[in-house]
């Protein structure tokens, strides 16, 4: 019984350290993940849209760097340092969709901004 309880607790902890989502981004908007104080995290992102998207790392104290273009149906993995947001830009005239798997610190703010 003790081993079963330990195993269930292990599964709970492992599942609480990851976040999965299919996220829609309206035309000419950005989805911003982690625009708050937090630890480091990583993201596996799959662009399930017909158009290219652009990713940026954006420190919460200002600026942006490390652009990544993500083509349609492409999957990328991005490591994001503490106190840095990941911005996903949809500069297209049509809605975009991404599948996200976030690991690490998942106490992240999430929101949208107009481009």
Secondary structure, DSSP 8 states (H G I E B T S, - for coil): -HHHHHHHHHHHHHHHTEEEEEEEE-TTEEEEE--SS---EEEEEEE-SSS-EEEEEEETTS--EEEEEE-TT-EEEEEE-TTEEEEEEE-SSS-EEEEEEEEE-----EEEEE-
